[in-house]
Structures are given as structure tokens and as C-alpha cells.
């Protein structure tokens, strides 16, 4: 590791430690002062309200991302707060329960519409969350100091606002400072990488271009191979954690072109690096592998090996799950099941965020239908 990298990480840790320590001291002092004048029933009520307050704080942070995204002409697709999730399907919002622990801390998915001025637009989108948290903290602190807790209701309101302000500042610091943990980067880290220029900025922009074009309907086989190759080179040079996902882009590109040996090579690279992928989204690796070996290689043993590792998760496209079940059913000559799963997959394709992959999957489903009906 380079010396300047060590120094940079050390400074970030020191700034984070000082920021949290200083705020913790003053917030703790305010909380102790407030609680010393509260009744026991008010304190009990505030403790019971802690989880709802936490979710409100998360909701505001994620709403900040969503508002900034819409302002920057992003397509707002998903909103997750704890166990609650809303997804836009066919331009209509639908509620469902979020059972993915890794996204329980809050998540917003907004996809850029078009690639113009993408660096600036994404930076605004990323900064929206921390700014919303800071604004909520200021409002909550102001209301906390303005309230005179003369009744139990006002005691509860005052204490709840103090907790809300404290949590909002914690989230602001944690997301605004450039940090990385558990395979994810903070909002501040993403903005910094985009705006600092050089290879790091270029790599981030290339990733955004890949994601944006895929969402806009560019099929995997039509991906700009020069940009994908440049991103791969920069990922190795920078030792960028996101580099592992480039194997997925390359795999899907070669798969869509019909180059199955090259597609398998990239898939195996993807699988070999699975430990570097956050646990909450590793299941897409097993799903990709199960579908590839069932559809392209007609290898039932390999397909089922990866299928048994796969666990459905809220953010994994249902179309890909149904398509994989259909491909495995075709291998087992269970054609009625295959045809049912093909129909279910086709209905779910419009809900895929990756519209380009959806177009490729539609063609593969057509071929699976021919196999299941004996027309091929």
C-alpha cells in the first residue's frame, strides 16, 4: 500500500473519530440534562419510540437522495426504509415487505435518464441524502431547544426531537465523510471520487455510463467495449472494489453475443471473486451461473449446484428467477412447468431495472419456449 494512501486513510479515521467524539460529547450532555428533568413515564415512552424515530431519520435521508435524483432527471425506482419497501413497476408504485437485512438500513435506487453532465448530476444525487440528514438535525435541534417540557406530552416530544437530531447528525457524519465499509462506499466517498479528477474520477464515470446505458435499454452485446475494457484496466490499476462487477458486464456481453466460452470465462472470474461482494447481493452471482449452465451449457449438474446456493431477495429481478426455473425445467423435460415459468418471466421483464438485459432475456425466453413446445 502506498504511503499517501496510508496517510489518507489515517486522516479520514482521525477526522471521523474526532467528529463523532465531539458531537457525542455535546449531544450526550444535552440528553443527560434533558432526561434529568423528565418523569419516568416520559423516558419509558421515548425509549419505546426509539425504533420509529430511527426509521423516520432513515426515511428522510433516503428521501433526500430521491428528491435530488428526481431534480437531476433520474428515474426514481425503489425506496426502502427498514422492513418497508416501495418499488415502481410499470410506472406504478407497489408496496412489499423488505426481507433483505443488508438493505434494512435504507436504500434508494434512482437511474440517470441520459448520460449528459452525468458526473455533476450523480454528485448532486449522492449529496442529497447527507444534506437532508443535516437539515433534519438542525430543525430537530431547533425545535428541541424551543420546547418547554411543561407536560408529559411535551417531555416526550422534546426527548424524541433530541434523539432525532442526534441520529440525524450521526448519519450525516457517517455518510458525508469519505469512507468505505462492508463493500459499500459512503455518499461522501462517491462524490469525492467523481469530483477529484484523474483515474479515480474516470473509473467512476465509466461505471455510471455502463449502468445508465443498460437501464436505457442498451443490450449487453451492444455495450461500448472500449469503455468496458478501459474500466477493467482502471479497476486493476486502482484495485477498485467495484471491479468485480465488471466480470458480470463482460459475461452478459459475451453471453448475448453467443460467445459461450468467453462468457463462461468471465462468469468463473465473477464467481471466484464472490467473497468480495457484499453478502446481500451475492445471490445474483449464483442466479447468473445457474441460468448460464442451464440455458447455454445444458449442464443440469452445474445449474443445480448454483441454483441450490441461490436465495431469493427483494431486489433481484423476478424475471431472471423465473427464467432460470424455466431453463432447468426444460433440461428435466418438465415442459408444462417450463412454459408456465416462461410466461411469468415475460410478464416481469418490464419491471427489470436493467432494460438492456431484459431485451436479451426476452430472446432467450423465446428460444426456451420453442424447446419446451418441441419447435426447435
C-alpha positions in Angstrom: 0.0 0.0 0.0 1.3 3.4 -0.9 2.4 5.8 1.8 0.0 8.5 0.7 -2.9 6.0 0.8 -2.0 5.1 4.4 -1.8 8.7 5.4 -5.1 9.5 3.7 -6.9 6.6 5.4 -5.3 7.6 8.7 -6.6 11.2 8.3 -10.1 10.0 7.4 -10.2 7.8 10.5 -8.9 10.7 12.7 -11.5 13.1 11.3 -14.2 10.6 11.8 -13.2 9.8 15.4 -12.9 13.5 16.3 -16.3 14.3 14.6 -18.2 11.5 16.3 -16.4 12.1 19.6 -17.1 15.9 19.7 -20.7 15.5 18.7 -21.3 12.6 21.0 -20.0 14.7 23.9 -22.2 17.7 23.3 -25.3 15.6 22.4 -24.8 13.4 25.4 -24.5 16.4 27.6 -27.8 17.8 26.2 -29.5 14.4 26.5 -28.4 13.9 30.2 -29.6 17.4 31.0 -33.0 16.9 29.4 -33.6 13.4 30.9 -32.7 14.5 34.4 -35.9 16.7 34.4 -38.2 14.1 32.8 -40.7 11.8 34.5 -40.1 8.1 34.4 -43.2 7.5 32.2 -41.9 10.1 29.6 -38.5 8.4 29.5 -40.2 5.0 29.0 -42.3 6.3 26.2 -39.3 7.9 24.4 -37.4 4.6 24.6 -40.4 2.8 23.0 -40.4 5.4 20.3 -36.7 5.0 19.5 -37.1 2.5 16.6 -39.9 4.5 14.9 -37.7 7.7 15.3 -34.8 5.8 13.8 -36.8 4.8 10.7 -38.1 8.4 10.3 -34.4 9.6 10.3 -33.5 6.9 7.7 -36.6 7.8 5.6 -35.6 11.5 5.5 -32.1 10.6 4.5 -33.2 8.4 1.6 -35.9 10.9 0.6 -33.1 13.4 0.2 -31.4 11.1 -2.3 -34.8 10.6 -4.1 -35.6 14.3 -4.3 -32.1 15.2 -5.6 -32.3 12.3 -8.1 -35.7 13.5 -9.5 -34.3 17.0 -9.6 -31.3 15.7 -11.6 -33.7 13.9 -14.1 -33.1 10.4 -12.6 -35.8 7.7 -12.8 -36.8 7.0 -9.2 -37.3 3.2 -9.0 -37.0 1.9 -5.4 -37.4 3.3 -1.8 -36.5 1.1 1.2 -36.8 2.0 4.9 -36.2 -0.8 7.3 -38.8 -3.5 6.6 -40.7 -1.3 4.3 -40.1 -1.2 0.5 -41.8 0.5 -2.4 -40.9 -0.4 -6.0 -42.0 1.2 -9.2 -43.4 -1.4 -11.6 -44.8 -0.4 -14.9 -44.9 3.3 -13.7 -47.0 2.3 -10.6 -45.7 2.2 -7.1 -46.2 -1.1 -5.2 -45.5 -1.8 -1.5 -43.9 -5.0 -0.3 -42.1 -6.1 2.8 -38.3 -5.9 2.7 -36.7 -9.1 4.0 -33.2 -8.3 3.0 -31.2 -7.4 6.1 -28.5 -5.7 4.1 -30.8 -3.1 2.8 -32.8 -2.6 6.0 -30.6 0.5 6.8 -32.3 2.3 3.9 -31.9 2.3 0.1 -33.0 4.4 -2.8 -32.5 3.4 -6.4 -32.5 6.2 -9.0 -31.3 5.6 -12.5 -30.0 8.5 -14.6 -32.0 9.4 -17.7 -29.4 10.1 -20.3 -25.6 10.5 -19.9 -25.3 14.3 -20.3 -23.4 16.0 -17.5 -23.5 12.7 -15.5 -20.7 13.5 -13.1 -22.4 16.6 -11.8 -25.8 15.1 -11.7 -24.8 12.0 -9.8 -22.8 14.1 -7.3 -25.9 16.1 -6.5 -27.9 12.8 -6.2 -25.3 11.3 -3.8 -25.1 14.5 -1.7 -28.9 14.7 -1.3 -29.0 12.2 1.5 -26.4 13.7 3.8 -27.8 17.2 3.2 -31.3 16.0 4.1 -30.0 14.5 7.3 -28.2 17.7 8.2 -31.3 19.7 7.6 -33.4 17.4 9.7 -30.8 17.6 12.5 -30.9 21.4 12.5 -34.7 21.5 12.5 -35.0 18.9 15.3 -32.4 20.6 17.5 -34.1 24.0 17.0 -37.5 22.6 18.0 -35.8 20.7 20.9 -34.4 23.9 22.4 -37.7 25.8 21.6 -39.9 23.4 23.6 -40.5 24.0 27.3 -41.4 20.5 28.6 -44.2 21.5 31.0 -46.4 18.5 30.3 -45.6 14.8 29.7 -46.6 15.2 26.1 -44.0 18.0 25.7 -41.5 16.0 27.6 -41.9 13.1 25.1 -41.8 15.5 22.2 -38.7 17.2 23.5 -36.8 13.9 24.1 -37.9 12.5 20.8 -36.6 15.5 18.9 -33.3 15.3 20.8 -32.9 11.6 19.7 -33.9 12.5 16.2 -31.3 15.3 16.0 -28.6 13.0 17.4 -29.3 10.2 15.0 -29.5 12.6 12.0 -26.1 14.1 12.8 -24.6 10.6 13.2 -26.0 9.6 9.8 -24.8 12.9 8.3 -21.3 12.3 9.5 -21.2 8.7 8.6 -22.4 9.3 5.0 -20.8 12.7 4.3 -17.3 11.7 5.3 -15.5 9.6 2.6 -15.5 6.1 4.0 -15.9 2.5 2.8 -17.2 -0.4 4.8 -18.8 -3.8 4.1 -18.3 -3.4 0.3 -20.2 -0.1 0.2 -18.9 3.4 -0.1 -20.3 6.4 1.7 -22.1 9.2 -0.2 -19.1 11.5 0.5 -16.7 8.9 -0.9 -18.7 8.7 -4.1 -18.9 12.4 -4.6 -15.2 12.8 -3.8 -14.2 10.1 -6.3 -16.3 11.7 -9.0 -15.1 15.3 -8.5 -11.4 14.8 -7.8 -10.4 14.1 -11.4 -7.8 11.6 -12.7 -8.2 7.9 -13.0 -10.5 7.5 -10.0 -13.0 10.0 -11.4 -12.8 8.4 -14.8 -13.4 5.0 -13.4 -16.5 6.1 -11.5 -17.8 7.9 -14.6 -17.3 4.7 -16.7 -19.3 2.7 -14.2 -22.1 5.2 -14.3 -22.1 5.1 -18.1 -22.4 1.3 -18.1 -25.3 1.3 -15.6 -27.1 4.2 -17.3 -26.9 2.7 -20.8 -28.0 -0.7 -19.5 -31.0 0.9 -17.9 -31.8 2.9 -21.0 -32.1 -0.4 -23.0 -28.6 -0.9 -24.4 -28.3 -4.7 -24.8 -25.2 -6.4 -23.3 -23.9 -7.2 -26.8 -24.1 -3.5 -27.7 -22.1 -2.3 -24.7 -19.2 0.0 -25.6 -16.4 -2.5 -25.4 -13.7 0.2 -25.3 -15.3 1.8 -22.2 -15.7 -1.7 -20.6 -12.1 -2.5 -21.4 -10.9 0.9 -20.0 -12.9 0.4 -16.9 -11.4 -3.1 -16.4 -7.9 -1.7 -16.8 -8.5 1.1 -14.3 -10.2 -1.3 -11.9 -6.9 -3.3 -11.7 -4.8 -0.3 -11.5 -6.8 1.3 -8.7 -7.7 -2.0 -7.0 -11.2 -0.8 -7.1 -13.7 -3.0 -5.2 -16.4 -2.4 -7.9 -14.1 -4.0 -10.4 -15.5 -7.4 -9.6 -18.9 -6.4 -11.2 -17.2 -5.7 -14.5 -16.9 -9.5 -14.9 -20.7 -9.6 -14.8 -20.9 -6.9 -17.6 -18.4 -8.9 -19.7 -20.1 -12.2 -19.0 -23.5 -10.8 -20.1 -22.0 -9.1 -23.2 -20.3 -12.3 -24.4 -23.4 -14.4 -23.5 -25.6 -12.1 -25.6 -23.2 -12.3 -28.5 -23.2 -16.1 -28.3 -19.6 -16.4 -27.3 -20.3 -19.0 -24.7 -16.6 -19.9 -23.9 -15.7 -16.3 -23.3 -18.9 -15.8 -21.3 -18.1 -18.8 -19.1 -14.6 -17.4 -18.5 -15.9 -14.1 -17.2 -18.6 -15.9 -15.2 -15.9 -18.1 -13.4 -13.9 -14.9 -12.7 -17.0 -13.4 -11.2 -17.6 -16.5 -9.1 -14.0 -16.7 -7.9 -14.3 -13.1 -6.5 -17.7 -13.7 -4.9 -16.2 -13.2 -1.4 -15.6 -9.5 -2.2 -19.2 -8.9 -3.0 -21.5 -7.9 -0.1 -23.5 -10.9 1.2 -26.8 -9.2 0.5 -26.2 -9.2 -3.3 -24.2 -12.4 -3.8 -27.3 -14.3 -4.8 -27.3 -12.6 -8.2 -24.0 -14.4 -8.9 -25.5 -17.8 -8.2 -28.5 -16.9 -10.2 -26.4 -15.9 -13.2 -24.4 -19.1 -13.0 -27.5 -21.3 -12.7 -29.1 -19.7 -15.7 -26.0 -19.8 -17.8 -25.3 -23.5 -17.2 -28.9 -24.5 -17.7 -29.5 -22.4 -20.8 -26.2 -22.2 -22.6 -24.3 -25.3 -21.4 -27.3 -27.6 -20.9 -25.4 -28.8 -17.8 -28.0 -29.8 -15.2 -25.5 -30.7 -12.5 -23.7 -27.3 -12.7 -27.0 -25.5 -13.0 -28.5 -27.2 -9.9 -25.2 -26.7 -8.0 -25.6 -23.0 -8.3 -29.3 -23.0 -8.0 -29.2 -24.6 -4.6 -26.9 -21.7 -3.4 -29.3 -19.1 -4.6 -31.7 -17.5 -2.2 -34.4 -15.1 -3.5 -34.1 -11.5 -2.3 -36.3 -8.4 -2.7 -34.1 -6.6 -5.2 -33.3 -9.5 -7.5 -35.4 -9.3 -10.7 -38.2 -11.9 -10.7 -37.8 -12.3 -14.5 -34.4 -13.8 -14.0 -35.6 -16.1 -11.3 -38.5 -17.4 -13.4 -36.2 -17.7 -16.5 -33.7 -19.8 -14.6 -36.5 -22.1 -13.3 -37.8 -22.4 -16.9 -34.3 -23.3 -18.2 -33.8 -26.0 -15.5 -37.3 -27.4 -16.2 -36.5 -27.7 -19.9 -33.4 -29.7 -19.1 -35.6 -32.0 -17.0 -38.2 -32.3 -19.8 -40.8 -30.8 -17.5 -42.3 -28.7 -20.3 -45.5 -27.7 -18.6 -43.6 -26.1 -15.7 -41.1 -24.6 -18.2 -43.9 -22.9 -20.2 -45.5 -21.5 -17.0 -42.2 -20.1 -15.8 -41.5 -18.6 -19.2 -44.8 -16.7 -19.2 -44.2 -15.5 -15.7 -40.7 -14.3 -16.7 -42.0 -12.4 -19.7 -44.6 -10.6 -17.5 -41.8 -9.5 -15.2 -39.3 -8.2 -17.8 -40.8 -4.7 -17.9 -40.1 -4.4 -14.2 -36.3 -5.0 -14.6 -34.1 -2.0 -13.9 -31.6 -3.3 -16.5 -33.7 -2.9 -19.6 -30.9 -3.9 -21.9 -30.5 -7.3 -20.1 -34.3 -7.6 -20.2 -34.2 -7.4 -24.1 -31.6 -10.1 -24.2 -33.6 -12.3 -21.7 -36.7 -11.9 -23.9 -34.9 -13.5 -26.8 -33.6 -16.4 -24.6 -37.1 -17.0 -23.3 -38.4 -17.3 -26.9 -35.8 -20.0 -27.6 -36.8 -21.8 -24.3 -40.4 -21.7 -25.4 -39.5 -23.3 -28.7 -37.6 -26.0 -26.9 -40.5 -26.6 -24.4 -43.0 -26.9 -27.3 -40.8 -29.0 -29.5 -40.4 -26.4 -32.2 -36.7 -26.5 -32.0 
